[in-house]
Amino acid sequence: MIADSCFLIDLMSGDSKAIKLFETQKDFLVPAVVLTEVSRGIDDTDAFISFLRGFVTIDIDTPVALDAAKLMQKNDKLGKPVDICDALVASCARKYAVPIATRNKKHFEKLDVIIQLY
């Protein structure tokens, strides 16, 4: 399962629904772009790096980047542009064929991915 930025933030904040999902799933993947989004608001980088030991970090490679661009183009043509970070997260989920753990249904519902709400 892909961990979206809101999921990581909720876990760090002690959100009971996020914790329950984390405890029932294994092998959460964290796209590098999610690390960027979350660490932007983190003061204690060392604590954040320690927290991430329970996750597998994945890079944004060329196929993921190109797929994200296609998702963005498709939505641009429909007059419904999407955020580049959301497109990259969705492309990671598509590459690994796993759902995205998120509260932000609206961010991903146009991106041809499975969403795991909590």
OpenMM code with the backbone's topology and positions (N, CA, C; nanometers):
from openmm import Vec3, app, unit

residues = "MET ILE ALA ASP SER CYS PHE LEU ILE ASP LEU MET SER GLY ASP SER LYS ALA ILE LYS LEU PHE GLU THR GLN LYS ASP PHE LEU VAL PRO ALA VAL VAL LEU THR GLU VAL SER ARG GLY ILE ASP ASP THR ASP ALA PHE ILE SER PHE LEU ARG GLY PHE VAL THR ILE ASP ILE ASP THR PRO VAL ALA LEU ASP ALA ALA LYS LEU MET GLN LYS ASN ASP LYS LEU GLY LYS PRO VAL ASP ILE CYS ASP ALA LEU VAL ALA SER CYS ALA ARG LYS TYR ALA VAL PRO ILE ALA THR ARG ASN LYS LYS HIS PHE GLU LYS LEU ASP VAL ILE ILE GLN LEU TYR".split()
positions = [
    Vec3(0.0845, -0.1174, 0.0000),
    Vec3(0.0000, 0.0000, 0.0000),
    Vec3(0.0892, 0.1239, 0.0000),
    Vec3(0.0464, 0.2248, -0.0756),
    Vec3(0.1178, 0.3520, -0.0807),
    Vec3(0.0698, 0.4411, 0.0340),
    Vec3(0.1625, 0.5009, 0.1055),
    Vec3(0.1295, 0.5963, 0.2112),
    Vec3(0.1297, 0.7370, 0.1525),
    Vec3(0.0132, 0.8004, 0.1507),
    Vec3(0.0030, 0.9399, 0.1078),
    Vec3(0.0528, 1.0291, 0.2219),
    Vec3(0.0811, 1.1530, 0.1891),
    Vec3(0.1348, 1.2450, 0.2898),
    Vec3(0.0404, 1.2621, 0.4085),
    Vec3(-0.0903, 1.2720, 0.3836),
    Vec3(-0.1831, 1.2907, 0.4958),
    Vec3(-0.1819, 1.1693, 0.5879),
    Vec3(-0.1609, 1.0506, 0.5312),
    Vec3(-0.1549, 0.9294, 0.6120),
    Vec3(-0.0340, 0.9344, 0.7067),
    Vec3(0.0819, 0.9715, 0.6545),
    Vec3(0.2008, 0.9816, 0.7404),
    Vec3(0.1822, 1.0876, 0.8481),
    Vec3(0.1268, 1.2009, 0.8094),
    Vec3(0.1043, 1.3086, 0.9064),
    Vec3(0.0072, 1.2626, 1.0151),
    Vec3(-0.0993, 1.1941, 0.9744),
    Vec3(-0.1960, 1.1445, 1.0725),
    Vec3(-0.1342, 1.0395, 1.1647),
    Vec3(-0.0503, 0.9530, 1.1093),
    Vec3(0.0186, 0.8543, 1.1936),
    Vec3(0.1056, 0.9234, 1.2983),
    Vec3(0.1824, 1.0215, 1.2542),
    Vec3(0.2719, 1.0926, 1.3466),
    Vec3(0.1940, 1.1715, 1.4509),
    Vec3(0.0704, 1.2093, 1.4150),
    Vec3(-0.0134, 1.2861, 1.5085),
    Vec3(-0.0951, 1.1965, 1.6003),
    Vec3(-0.0864, 1.0642, 1.5790),
    Vec3(-0.1587, 0.9711, 1.6658),
    Vec3(-0.3038, 0.9486, 1.6277),
    Vec3(-0.3406, 0.9769, 1.5036),
    Vec3(-0.4781, 0.9549, 1.4583),
    Vec3(-0.5127, 0.8060, 1.4682),
    Vec3(-0.6197, 0.7743, 1.5402),
    Vec3(-0.6537, 0.6342, 1.5680),
    Vec3(-0.6893, 0.5560, 1.4414),
    Vec3(-0.7549, 0.6184, 1.3456),
    Vec3(-0.7910, 0.5488, 1.2222),
    Vec3(-0.6672, 0.5175, 1.1386),
    Vec3(-0.5742, 0.6113, 1.1324),
    Vec3(-0.4497, 0.5879, 1.0588),
    Vec3(-0.3680, 0.4776, 1.1265),
    Vec3(-0.3627, 0.4800, 1.2580),
    Vec3(-0.2883, 0.3777, 1.3324),
    Vec3(-0.3496, 0.2405, 1.3098),
    Vec3(-0.4812, 0.2320, 1.3111),
    Vec3(-0.5479, 0.1036, 1.2890),
    Vec3(-0.5148, 0.0476, 1.1508),
    Vec3(-0.5181, 0.1327, 1.0485),
    Vec3(-0.4828, 0.0870, 0.9137),
    Vec3(-0.3373, 0.0430, 0.9083),
    Vec3(-0.2494, 0.1192, 0.9705),
    Vec3(-0.1070, 0.0847, 0.9720),
    Vec3(-0.0843, -0.0509, 1.0384),
    Vec3(-0.1566, -0.0772, 1.1445),
    Vec3(-0.1386, -0.2031, 1.2176),
    Vec3(-0.1966, -0.3234, 1.1436),
    Vec3(-0.2907, -0.2998, 1.0527),
    Vec3(-0.3529, -0.4116, 0.9813),
    Vec3(-0.2909, -0.4383, 0.8447),
    Vec3(-0.2059, -0.3500, 0.7990),
    Vec3(-0.1400, -0.3665, 0.6688),
    Vec3(0.0095, -0.3878, 0.6885),
    Vec3(0.0732, -0.4368, 0.5848),
    Vec3(0.2187, -0.4534, 0.5908),
    Vec3(0.2808, -0.3884, 0.4689),
    Vec3(0.4065, -0.3594, 0.4806),
    Vec3(0.4846, -0.3105, 0.3667),
    Vec3(0.4278, -0.1840, 0.3031),
    Vec3(0.4147, -0.0801, 0.3810),
    Vec3(0.3746, 0.0487, 0.3254),
    Vec3(0.4894, 0.1058, 0.2440),
    Vec3(0.4566, 0.1560, 0.1265),
    Vec3(0.5538, 0.2190, 0.0382),
    Vec3(0.5354, 0.3703, 0.0466),
    Vec3(0.6467, 0.4426, 0.0555),
    Vec3(0.6405, 0.5884, 0.0631),
    Vec3(0.7161, 0.6459, -0.0564),
    Vec3(0.6431, 0.7027, -0.1521),
    Vec3(0.7107, 0.7661, -0.2652),
    Vec3(0.7975, 0.8837, -0.2188),
    Vec3(0.9085, 0.9034, -0.2852),
    Vec3(1.0005, 1.0115, -0.2482),
    Vec3(0.9304, 1.1468, -0.2452),
    Vec3(0.8349, 1.1682, -0.3340),
    Vec3(0.7633, 1.2952, -0.3362),
    Vec3(0.6825, 1.3156, -0.2083),
    Vec3(0.6343, 1.2086, -0.1467),
    Vec3(0.5626, 1.2183, -0.0195),
    Vec3(0.6602, 1.2613, 0.0902),
    Vec3(0.7815, 1.2098, 0.0864),
    Vec3(0.8833, 1.2534, 0.1834),
    Vec3(0.9052, 1.4033, 0.1734),
    Vec3(0.9082, 1.4545, 0.0526),
    Vec3(0.9255, 1.5983, 0.0308),
    Vec3(0.8089, 1.6764, 0.0889),
    Vec3(0.6868, 1.6310, 0.0590),
    Vec3(0.5677, 1.7009, 0.1080),
    Vec3(0.5643, 1.7055, 0.2604),
    Vec3(0.5906, 1.5917, 0.3236),
    Vec3(0.5800, 1.5832, 0.4692),
    Vec3(0.6964, 1.6544, 0.5373),
    Vec3(0.8183, 1.6307, 0.4901),
    Vec3(0.9343, 1.6890, 0.5581),
    Vec3(0.9378, 1.8406, 0.5473),
    Vec3(0.8649, 1.8949, 0.4530),
    Vec3(0.8549, 2.0407, 0.4410),
    Vec3(0.8012, 2.1033, 0.5693),
    Vec3(0.7134, 2.0312, 0.6393),
    Vec3(0.6545, 2.0844, 0.7617),
    Vec3(0.7119, 2.0255, 0.8897),
    Vec3(0.8237, 1.9541, 0.8787),
    Vec3(0.8841, 1.8872, 0.9948),
    Vec3(1.0061, 1.9657, 1.0419),
    Vec3(1.0107, 1.9942, 1.1708),
    Vec3(1.1271, 2.0626, 1.2267),
    Vec3(1.2359, 1.9635, 1.2683),
    Vec3(1.1952, 1.8487, 1.3190),
    Vec3(1.2909, 1.7487, 1.3681),
    Vec3(1.3112, 1.6409, 1.2622),
    Vec3(1.4044, 1.6657, 1.1718),
    Vec3(1.4297, 1.5734, 1.0613),
    Vec3(1.4781, 1.4385, 1.1112),
    Vec3(1.5591, 1.4365, 1.2162),
    Vec3(1.6094, 1.3096, 1.2695),
    Vec3(1.4948, 1.2214, 1.3193),
    Vec3(1.3991, 1.2795, 1.3880),
    Vec3(1.2838, 1.2034, 1.4375),
    Vec3(1.2009, 1.1511, 1.3196),
    Vec3(1.1886, 1.2320, 1.2156),
    Vec3(1.1136, 1.1899, 1.0979),
    Vec3(1.1841, 1.0727, 1.0284),
    Vec3(1.3133, 1.0798, 1.0147),
    Vec3(1.3899, 0.9706, 0.9534),
    Vec3(1.3766, 0.8438, 1.0369),
    Vec3(1.3791, 0.8573, 1.1677),
    Vec3(1.3609, 0.7422, 1.2556),
    Vec3(1.2211, 0.6820, 1.2376),
    Vec3(1.1199, 0.7668, 1.2280),
    Vec3(0.9824, 0.7225, 1.2061),
    Vec3(0.9697, 0.6434, 1.0763),
    Vec3(1.0429, 0.6849, 0.9754),
    Vec3(1.0338, 0.6223, 0.8427),
    Vec3(1.0951, 0.4830, 0.8365),
    Vec3(1.1613, 0.4400, 0.9424),
    Vec3(1.2208, 0.3052, 0.9413),
    Vec3(1.1164, 0.1958, 0.9254),
    Vec3(0.9916, 0.2250, 0.9529),
    Vec3(0.8847, 0.1272, 0.9369),
    Vec3(0.8268, 0.1228, 0.7963),
    Vec3(0.8883, 0.1937, 0.7031),
    Vec3(0.8365, 0.2050, 0.5673),
    Vec3(0.9440, 0.1746, 0.4643),
    Vec3(0.8995, 0.1454, 0.3432),
    Vec3(0.9899, 0.1278, 0.2300),
    Vec3(0.9768, 0.2520, 0.1430),
    Vec3(1.0865, 0.3220, 0.1230),
    Vec3(1.0852, 0.4415, 0.0395),
    Vec3(1.1087, 0.4014, -0.1059),
    Vec3(1.0284, 0.4585, -0.1956),
    Vec3(1.0449, 0.4290, -0.3381),
    Vec3(1.0755, 0.5572, -0.4149),
    Vec3(1.1621, 0.5433, -0.5135),
    Vec3(1.2023, 0.6568, -0.5953),
    Vec3(1.1020, 0.6825, -0.7075),
    Vec3(1.1080, 0.8016, -0.7585),
    Vec3(1.0302, 0.8378, -0.8769),
    Vec3(1.1213, 0.8117, -0.9963),
    Vec3(1.0929, 0.7038, -1.0682),
    Vec3(1.1755, 0.6701, -1.1840),
    Vec3(1.1108, 0.7225, -1.3123),
    Vec3(1.1767, 0.6979, -1.4238),
    Vec3(1.1284, 0.7494, -1.5520),
    Vec3(0.9882, 0.6985, -1.5872),
    Vec3(0.9598, 0.5678, -1.5756),
    Vec3(0.8232, 0.5232, -1.6084),
    Vec3(0.7160, 0.5887, -1.5202),
    Vec3(0.7447, 0.6067, -1.3927),
    Vec3(0.6484, 0.6715, -1.3035),
    Vec3(0.6287, 0.8172, -1.3451),
    Vec3(0.7370, 0.8861, -1.3748),
    Vec3(0.7277, 1.0267, -1.4159),
    Vec3(0.6468, 1.0416, -1.5446),
    Vec3(0.6707, 0.9537, -1.6402),
    Vec3(0.5981, 0.9615, -1.7672),
    Vec3(0.4507, 0.9268, -1.7493),
    Vec3(0.4212, 0.8281, -1.6640),
    Vec3(0.2817, 0.7932, -1.6369),
    Vec3(0.2106, 0.9093, -1.5682),
    Vec3(0.2787, 0.9743, -1.4743),
    Vec3(0.2195, 1.0898, -1.4051),
    Vec3(0.1877, 1.2005, -1.5052),
    Vec3(0.2776, 1.2220, -1.6002),
    Vec3(0.2536, 1.3240, -1.7026),
    Vec3(0.1296, 1.2892, -1.7852),
    Vec3(0.1124, 1.1619, -1.8186),
    Vec3(-0.0060, 1.1194, -1.8949),
    Vec3(-0.1342, 1.1412, -1.8144),
    Vec3(-0.1281, 1.1095, -1.6841),
    Vec3(-0.2449, 1.1333, -1.5988),
    Vec3(-0.2789, 1.2815, -1.5936),
    Vec3(-0.1762, 1.3647, -1.5858),
    Vec3(-0.1991, 1.5089, -1.5805),
    Vec3(-0.2543, 1.5601, -1.7135),
    Vec3(-0.1993, 1.5112, -1.8239),
    Vec3(-0.2487, 1.5523, -1.9563),
    Vec3(-0.3957, 1.5149, -1.9734),
    Vec3(-0.4290, 1.3929, -1.9353),
    Vec3(-0.5672, 1.3446, -1.9473),
    Vec3(-0.6629, 1.4353, -1.8709),
    Vec3(-0.6260, 1.4698, -1.7477),
    Vec3(-0.7115, 1.5548, -1.6660),
    Vec3(-0.7118, 1.6996, -1.7134),
    Vec3(-0.5991, 1.7463, -1.7670),
    Vec3(-0.5949, 1.8811, -1.8245),
    Vec3(-0.6946, 1.8924, -1.9399),
    Vec3(-0.6997, 1.7892, -2.0250),
    Vec3(-0.7916, 1.7901, -2.1394),
    Vec3(-0.9369, 1.7907, -2.0948),
    Vec3(-0.9633, 1.7348, -1.9789),
    Vec3(-1.0988, 1.7331, -1.9241),
    Vec3(-1.1315, 1.8621, -1.8479),
    Vec3(-1.0328, 1.9513, -1.8396),
    Vec3(-1.0519, 2.0758, -1.7657),
    Vec3(-1.0479, 2.0569, -1.6153),
    Vec3(-0.9849, 1.9459, -1.5717),
    Vec3(-0.9760, 1.9153, -1.4289),
    Vec3(-0.8304, 1.8857, -1.3921),
    Vec3(-0.7455, 1.9883, -1.3911),
    Vec3(-0.6038, 1.9650, -1.3626),
    Vec3(-0.5809, 1.9042, -1.2244),
    Vec3(-0.4757, 1.8251, -1.2138),
    Vec3(-0.4390, 1.7628, -1.0864),
    Vec3(-0.3001, 1.8074, -1.0456),
    Vec3(-0.2754, 1.8032, -0.9183),
    Vec3(-0.1462, 1.8402, -0.8612),
    Vec3(-0.0391, 1.7406, -0.9041),
    Vec3(0.0785, 1.7890, -0.9345),
    Vec3(0.1875, 1.7014, -0.9793),
    Vec3(0.2240, 1.5982, -0.8729),
    Vec3(0.2242, 1.6366, -0.7467),
    Vec3(0.2564, 1.5405, -0.6407),
    Vec3(0.1542, 1.4277, -0.6352),
    Vec3(0.0261, 1.4627, -0.6473),
    Vec3(-0.0789, 1.3603, -0.6470),
    Vec3(-0.0661, 1.2684, -0.7676),
    Vec3(-0.0324, 1.3236, -0.8821),
    Vec3(-0.0141, 1.2417, -1.0019),
    Vec3(0.1035, 1.1461, -0.9843),
    Vec3(0.2120, 1.1919, -0.9228),
    Vec3(0.3278, 1.1053, -0.8987),
    Vec3(0.2950, 0.9943, -0.7987),
    Vec3(0.2212, 1.0274, -0.6937),
    Vec3(0.1801, 0.9261, -0.5957),
    Vec3(0.0904, 0.8229, -0.6636),
    Vec3(-0.0044, 0.8705, -0.7439),
    Vec3(-0.0939, 0.7794, -0.8154),
    Vec3(-0.0156, 0.6893, -0.9109),
    Vec3(0.0823, 0.7433, -0.9773),
    Vec3(0.1630, 0.6631, -1.0705),
    Vec3(0.2436, 0.5568, -0.9974),
    Vec3(0.2900, 0.5876, -0.8782),
    Vec3(0.3588, 0.4864, -0.7969),
    Vec3(0.2616, 0.3737, -0.7616),
    Vec3(0.1403, 0.4104, -0.7238),
    Vec3(0.0397, 0.3087, -0.6910),
    Vec3(0.0094, 0.2223, -0.8121),
    Vec3(0.0028, 0.2835, -0.9289),
    Vec3(-0.0229, 0.2089, -1.0518),
    Vec3(0.0942, 0.1153, -1.0840),
    Vec3(0.2157, 0.1641, -1.0666),
    Vec3(0.3341, 0.0819, -1.0956),
    Vec3(0.3382, -0.0430, -1.0082),
    Vec3(0.3107, -0.0263, -0.8796),
    Vec3(0.3187, -0.1380, -0.7848),
    Vec3(0.1853, -0.2114, -0.7672),
    Vec3(0.0814, -0.1632, -0.8361),
    Vec3(-0.0520, -0.2243, -0.8312),
    Vec3(-0.1033, -0.2396, -0.6877),
    Vec3(-0.0962, -0.1296, -0.6137),
    Vec3(-0.1420, -0.1269, -0.4752),
    Vec3(-0.2297, -0.0029, -0.4533),
    Vec3(-0.3160, -0.0066, -0.3510),
    Vec3(-0.3987, 0.1111, -0.3206),
    Vec3(-0.3184, 0.2201, -0.2486),
    Vec3(-0.3805, 0.3365, -0.2388),
    Vec3(-0.3212, 0.4511, -0.1695),
    Vec3(-0.3963, 0.4737, -0.0386),
    Vec3(-0.3241, 0.4748, 0.0726),
    Vec3(-0.3827, 0.5081, 0.2027),
    Vec3(-0.3914, 0.6599, 0.2127),
    Vec3(-0.5142, 0.7109, 0.2198),
    Vec3(-0.5341, 0.8556, 0.2208),
    Vec3(-0.6700, 0.8909, 0.2792),
    Vec3(-0.6847, 1.0155, 0.3199),
    Vec3(-0.8151, 1.0727, 0.3536),
    Vec3(-0.8636, 1.1603, 0.2378),
    Vec3(-0.7738, 1.1864, 0.1438),
    Vec3(-0.8009, 1.2819, 0.0362),
    Vec3(-0.8559, 1.2142, -0.0890),
    Vec3(-0.9750, 1.1622, -0.0769),
    Vec3(-1.0393, 1.0936, -0.1897),
    Vec3(-1.0438, 1.1828, -0.3137),
    Vec3(-1.0768, 1.3073, -0.2928),
    Vec3(-1.0908, 1.4010, -0.4040),
    Vec3(-0.9611, 1.4160, -0.4842),
    Vec3(-0.8468, 1.4042, -0.4184),
    Vec3(-0.7181, 1.4212, -0.4868),
    Vec3(-0.6897, 1.3077, -0.5846),
    Vec3(-0.7449, 1.1897, -0.5576),
    Vec3(-0.7062, 1.0711, -0.6348),
    Vec3(-0.8182, 1.0079, -0.7165),
    Vec3(-0.9411, 1.0502, -0.6969),
    Vec3(-1.0515, 0.9821, -0.7633),
    Vec3(-1.0484, 0.9947, -0.9149),
    Vec3(-0.9780, 1.0912, -0.9690),
    Vec3(-0.9676, 1.1102, -1.1140),
    Vec3(-0.8429, 1.0451, -1.1735),
    Vec3(-0.7693, 0.9683, -1.0924),
    Vec3(-0.6373, 0.9231, -1.1362),
    Vec3(-0.6249, 0.7723, -1.1564),
    Vec3(-0.7346, 0.7041, -1.1746),
    Vec3(-0.7323, 0.5604, -1.2074),
    Vec3(-0.6522, 0.4770, -1.1082),
    Vec3(-0.6802, 0.4973, -0.9792),
    Vec3(-0.6148, 0.4201, -0.8736),
    Vec3(-0.7178, 0.3748, -0.7708),
    Vec3(-0.6787, 0.2759, -0.6930),
    Vec3(-0.7625, 0.2311, -0.5826),
    Vec3(-0.7230, 0.3097, -0.4580),
    Vec3(-0.8220, 0.3576, -0.3861),
    Vec3(-0.7986, 0.4388, -0.2663),
    Vec3(-0.8436, 0.3604, -0.1442),
    Vec3(-0.7599, 0.3596, -0.0410),
    Vec3(-0.7982, 0.3006, 0.0878),
    Vec3(-0.8201, 0.4143, 0.1856),
    Vec3(-0.9467, 0.4487, 0.2058),
    Vec3(-0.9784, 0.5566, 0.3011),
    Vec3(-0.9697, 0.5016, 0.4431),
    Vec3(-0.9419, 0.5880, 0.5347),
    Vec3(-0.9378, 0.5491, 0.6758),
    Vec3(-1.0089, 0.6512, 0.7598),
] * unit.nanometer
topology = app.Topology()
chain = topology.addChain("A")
for resn in residues:
    res = topology.addResidue(resn, chain)
    for name in ("N", "CA", "C"):
        topology.addAtom(name, app.Element.getBySymbol(name[0]), res)
